[in-house]
């Protein structure tokens, strides 16, 4: 059986219901919250923002979550310290003092 199969591609004709300004608003809010909460992962921040938008209007299309997470991670990365030795810990001397005090 030498059957030749032909794959035809049908163009996508559905109207997209994208709201560019809403998507940009989600991205901006997620980036701002990511910077304000440096200890919270980007995934948690983005999911919270997207759930807020989904509860406002569930019928609208939302942007791709992975793309927004990536953008928030890049934004948070720019706020990391350049040199990790720049950290100053006050509690180190307090712990040594308290250990020596009790000995």
C-alpha positions as CSV (number, residue, x, y, z in Angstrom):
1,X,0.0,0.0,0.0
2,X,1.6,3.1,-1.2
3,X,-0.8,5.6,0.1
4,X,0.4,9.2,0.2
5,X,-1.0,11.4,2.9
6,X,-1.4,15.0,2.4
7,X,-1.5,17.3,5.4
8,X,-3.3,20.5,4.7
9,X,-3.0,23.5,6.9
10,X,-6.1,25.5,7.6
11,X,-5.4,29.1,8.5
12,X,-6.6,30.2,11.9
13,X,-9.6,32.5,11.4
14,X,-10.8,32.9,15.0
15,X,-10.7,36.4,16.3
16,X,-8.3,36.8,19.1
17,X,-9.7,38.7,22.1
18,X,-6.4,40.0,23.4
19,X,-6.3,43.1,25.4
20,X,-2.8,44.5,25.1
21,X,-3.2,47.2,27.7
22,X,-4.6,44.7,30.2
23,X,-1.7,42.3,29.5
24,X,0.8,45.1,30.0
25,X,-0.9,46.0,33.3
26,X,-0.6,42.4,34.5
27,X,3.1,42.4,33.6
28,X,3.7,45.8,35.3
29,X,1.9,44.8,38.5
30,X,3.7,41.5,38.6
31,X,7.1,43.1,38.1
32,X,6.4,45.7,40.9
33,X,5.2,43.0,43.3
34,X,8.3,40.9,42.5
35,X,10.6,43.7,43.4
36,X,8.7,44.5,46.6
37,X,8.7,40.9,47.7
38,X,12.3,39.6,46.9
39,X,11.9,36.4,49.0
40,X,8.7,35.3,47.1
41,X,9.2,33.4,43.9
42,X,8.2,34.9,40.6
43,X,5.8,32.0,40.0
44,X,3.8,32.8,43.1
45,X,3.7,36.6,42.3
46,X,2.5,36.0,38.8
47,X,-0.1,33.4,39.7
48,X,-1.6,35.8,42.3
49,X,-1.8,38.7,39.7
50,X,-3.3,36.4,37.1
51,X,-5.9,35.1,39.5
52,X,-6.9,38.6,40.4
53,X,-7.4,39.4,36.7
54,X,-9.2,36.1,36.1
55,X,-11.7,36.8,38.9
56,X,-12.5,40.2,37.4
57,X,-13.4,38.7,34.0
58,X,-13.1,34.9,33.5
59,X,-14.1,35.0,29.9
60,X,-11.1,37.0,28.7
61,X,-7.9,35.4,27.4
62,X,-4.9,35.7,29.7
63,X,-1.3,36.1,28.6
64,X,1.1,33.1,28.7
65,X,2.1,32.5,32.3
66,X,5.6,31.3,31.5
67,X,6.4,34.5,29.6
68,X,5.3,36.7,32.5
69,X,7.2,34.6,35.0
70,X,10.4,34.9,32.9
71,X,9.9,38.7,32.7
72,X,9.5,39.0,36.5
73,X,12.6,36.9,37.1
74,X,14.6,39.1,34.8
75,X,13.3,42.2,36.6
76,X,14.1,40.7,40.0
77,X,17.6,39.6,38.8
78,X,18.5,43.2,38.1
79,X,17.9,44.0,41.8
80,X,20.2,41.3,43.2
81,X,23.4,42.5,44.8
82,X,26.3,42.5,42.3
83,X,28.8,41.2,44.8
84,X,27.5,38.7,47.4
85,X,30.2,39.8,49.8
86,X,28.5,43.1,50.2
87,X,26.1,41.7,52.8
88,X,26.5,42.9,56.3
89,X,25.1,40.8,59.1
90,X,24.6,42.3,62.5
91,X,23.5,39.1,64.2
92,X,26.9,37.4,63.8
93,X,28.5,39.4,66.6
94,X,25.4,39.1,68.8
95,X,25.5,35.3,68.6
96,X,29.2,35.2,69.5
97,X,28.7,37.6,72.4
98,X,25.7,35.6,73.7
99,X,27.6,32.3,73.5
100,X,30.7,33.8,75.3
101,X,28.4,35.4,77.9
102,X,26.9,32.0,78.8
103,X,30.2,30.1,79.0
